[in-house]
């Protein structure tokens, strides 16, 4: 699966060991970055084809990402490399 090019972005560290970090984030290691006056979390090549979350705070972006992750997991499309990737990591 192709991941977005992060050159030029202000990346934010994710504590993958924190209890309140969603399991979807712990398993897939998306990127979290500053996006205007908020934060974005992305797994995949771009927000349109990847799994994307956004929020005013980093935790909000992670929660939104998790919501979209769960939806993609429940409704995968054939030939979707991002869905294939998350299904392989969802145990």
N, C-alpha and C positions, 0 to 999 in steps of 0.2 A: 504494500500500500504506500502510495506517495504521500509525504507530509509536506505541508506548506513551507515555503522558503521564509525563514524568520529574519533575514538580513534587514536591518534598519528598524526592527521592532524593539520596543522596550519590554523585554521578557520579565515575568514575575515568577519567582520560585514557588513551587507547590510542595508542601510538606506531605509526602505520600504516606508517612507513618501516623499522621494526626488522625485521631478517632473520628473527627467530623468530616474528613475528606471522603467523598463518595467512593464506593467500591469501584465504580466504573472508571473513575479517574485513577485510582490506584493500579488498576489492571492495564490500562491503555496508555498512560502517560501523555496526555494531550499537552499542547503548549498553552500557556496563560500569558496574556500580554495586555499592556495598556492600550486602550482604544478610545481616543478622544477623551471624554470626561468619565469613561467607565472602563471596564475590563472585558476582554473576550477570551474564550477558551475554545480551542479548535483541535480536532483530530481529523486529518485528511488534507487534501491539497488546497481547499478553499472553503469558505463558509457555505457556498451553494451545494457542493457535493459531499462535504465532510459532515462531521457532527460538530455543531456550533452552539455555544452558549454565551450569553452576554449579561452583564449586570453592573450596577453602580459600585459594587465592592467585589474583590476577588472571590469571596465565598458565594456571592450571588451568581457570578458567572459559572462557578463550578456546579452549583445546584441546577442552573438552567441547562448546562451541558448534560448533567445526569438525566434530566427529564427527556432531552432529545435522544440521548443514548438509549434509554429504556424504550422509547418509541421505535427507534431504528431496529432494536433487538427484537421487538414484538412484530414488526412489519418489514422484514428484510425483502429486498428486491434482488432477483437473479442477476448475476453479473456485477454486483455492487462490491467493489474491493473493500470499502470501509465496513460494510455490513459483514463481509467474510472475515475481516480482521477482528471485529469485536466478538463475533460468534466463536472464534478460535480462543479468545481470551476470557470468555464468560464461562466460568466453571460452576 
